[in-house]
């Protein structure tokens, strides 16, 4: 996967942060992105559920996380985390 593809998937993960207090946004985004890129599938979905219980959002999050886990190489994941 290209770096542009990894960045696109990273941006898609950020779309699922849909709530919380303003002072909690940065830690929530950081935690969610870290889980999206390098965490377990279950941990990422649990994190998304903290902020959004919409079934369509959760289904899309599940699909995107599966894609990341299948398509990104360890180097792609490291590059994406380094960009943060």
Buried (B, 14 or more C-beta within 10 A) or exposed (E): BEEEBBBEBBEBBEEBBEEEEEEEEEEBBEBBBBBBBBBEBEEBBEBBBEBBEEEEBBEBBBEBBEBBBEEBEEEBBBBBBEEE
